[in-house]
């Protein structure tokens, strides 16, 4: 007598394994939550932040901005 007898030739166990893998995959996949999606910052955004913090002067800001917009 086999341990899988009466379970469609072992398919019962295989289906449980498939379901467990599927459920783990669903919860392990990093889903983006609407409204909390973080926008990737562009180089121009980073430049504006540096200027606002006072890390660079107005002249440096304008030179770098001109270069970025080319």
GROMACS elastic network, one bead per residue, 0.5 to 0.9 nm:
[ bonds ]
;  ai    aj funct       b0    kb
    1     4     6  0.85536   500
    1     5     6  0.69559   500
    2     5     6  0.53061   500
    3     6     6  0.87443   500
    3     7     6  0.89833   500
    3    10     6  0.84287   500
    4     7     6  0.55421   500
    4     8     6  0.76574   500
    4     9     6  0.60581   500
    4    11     6  0.83574   500
    4    12     6  0.80604   500
    4    13     6  0.80934   500
    5     8     6  0.71679   500
    5     9     6  0.62283   500
    5    10     6  0.72931   500
    6     9     6  0.69923   500
    6    10     6  0.83124   500
    7    10     6  0.56043   500
    7    11     6  0.64524   500
    7    12     6  0.54044   500
    7    13     6  0.80069   500
    8    11     6  0.54685   500
    8    12     6  0.65199   500
    9    12     6  0.77646   500
   10    13     6  0.57054   500
   10    14     6  0.66688   500
   10    15     6  0.89694   500
   11    15     6  0.60497   500
   11    16     6  0.85835   500
   12    15     6  0.53040   500
   12    16     6  0.64304   500
   12    17     6  0.88223   500
   13    16     6  0.51199   500
   13    17     6  0.62710   500
   13    18     6  0.86658   500
   14    17     6  0.50814   500
   14    18     6  0.61821   500
   14    19     6  0.86717   500
   15    19     6  0.61320   500
   15    20     6  0.85625   500
   16    19     6  0.51207   500
   16    20     6  0.61319   500
   16    21     6  0.85830   500
   17    20     6  0.51487   500
   17    21     6  0.61572   500
   17    22     6  0.85431   500
   18    21     6  0.51883   500
   18    22     6  0.61073   500
   18    23     6  0.86713   500
   19    23     6  0.61116   500
   19    24     6  0.85297   500
   20    23     6  0.52001   500
   20    24     6  0.61146   500
   20    25     6  0.84602   500
   21    24     6  0.51710   500
   21    25     6  0.60113   500
   21    26     6  0.86364   500
   22    25     6  0.50414   500
   22    26     6  0.62265   500
   22    27     6  0.88369   500
   23    26     6  0.51093   500
   23    27     6  0.64245   500
   23    28     6  0.85023   500
   24    27     6  0.53189   500
   24    28     6  0.58426   500
   24    29     6  0.84439   500
   25    28     6  0.50593   500
   25    29     6  0.59427   500
   26    29     6  0.56023   500
   26    30     6  0.87658   500
   27    30     6  0.78165   500
   27    31     6  0.87542   500
   28    31     6  0.87603   500
   32    35     6  0.88884   500
   32    36     6  0.74930   500
   32    37     6  0.61862   500
   33    36     6  0.55425   500
   33    37     6  0.62235   500
   34    37     6  0.60818   500
   35    38     6  0.85956   500
   38    41     6  0.89087   500
   41    44     6  0.79183   500
   41    45     6  0.57624   500
   41    46     6  0.66325   500
   42    45     6  0.51253   500
   42    46     6  0.64735   500
   42    47     6  0.86776   500
   43    46     6  0.51096   500
   43    47     6  0.61639   500
   43    48     6  0.86999   500
   43    68     6  0.76635   500
   44    48     6  0.61957   500
   44    49     6  0.86731   500
   44    64     6  0.88679   500
   44    65     6  0.68963   500
   44    68     6  0.71751   500
   44    69     6  0.85591   500
   45    48     6  0.51339   500
   45    49     6  0.63268   500
   45    50     6  0.87444   500
   46    49     6  0.51140   500
   46    50     6  0.62542   500
   46    51     6  0.86770   500
   47    50     6  0.51278   500
   47    51     6  0.62398   500
   47    52     6  0.85930   500
   47    56     6  0.87865   500
   47    61     6  0.69722   500
   47    64     6  0.78678   500
   47    65     6  0.75405   500
   48    51     6  0.51200   500
   48    52     6  0.60785   500
   48    53     6  0.86242   500
   48    61     6  0.77782   500
   48    65     6  0.89659   500
   49    53     6  0.61340   500
   49    54     6  0.85971   500
   49    55     6  0.87602   500
   50    53     6  0.51752   500
   50    54     6  0.63073   500
   50    55     6  0.52813   500
   50    56     6  0.63158   500
   50    61     6  0.84924   500
   51    54     6  0.50874   500
   51    55     6  0.58514   500
   51    56     6  0.53135   500
   51    57     6  0.67379   500
   51    58     6  0.72349   500
   51    60     6  0.87338   500
   51    61     6  0.64342   500
   52    55     6  0.76495   500
   52    56     6  0.84782   500
   53    56     6  0.80283   500
   54    57     6  0.68633   500
   56    59     6  0.81595   500
   56    60     6  0.60219   500
   56    61     6  0.64479   500
   57    60     6  0.51944   500
   57    61     6  0.61221   500
   57    62     6  0.86537   500
   58    62     6  0.61326   500
   58    63     6  0.85822   500
   59    62     6  0.51961   500
   59    63     6  0.61374   500
   59    64     6  0.85825   500
   60    63     6  0.51338   500
   60    64     6  0.60693   500
   60    65     6  0.83564   500
   61    64     6  0.53430   500
   61    65     6  0.59360   500
   61    66     6  0.84923   500
   62    65     6  0.50028   500
   62    66     6  0.60111   500
   62    67     6  0.85634   500
   63    66     6  0.51955   500
   63    67     6  0.63161   500
   63    68     6  0.87320   500
   64    67     6  0.50185   500
   64    68     6  0.61316   500
   64    69     6  0.86326   500
   65    68     6  0.50462   500
   65    69     6  0.61288   500
   65    70     6  0.87506   500
   66    69     6  0.52966   500
   66    70     6  0.64981   500
   67    70     6  0.54875   500
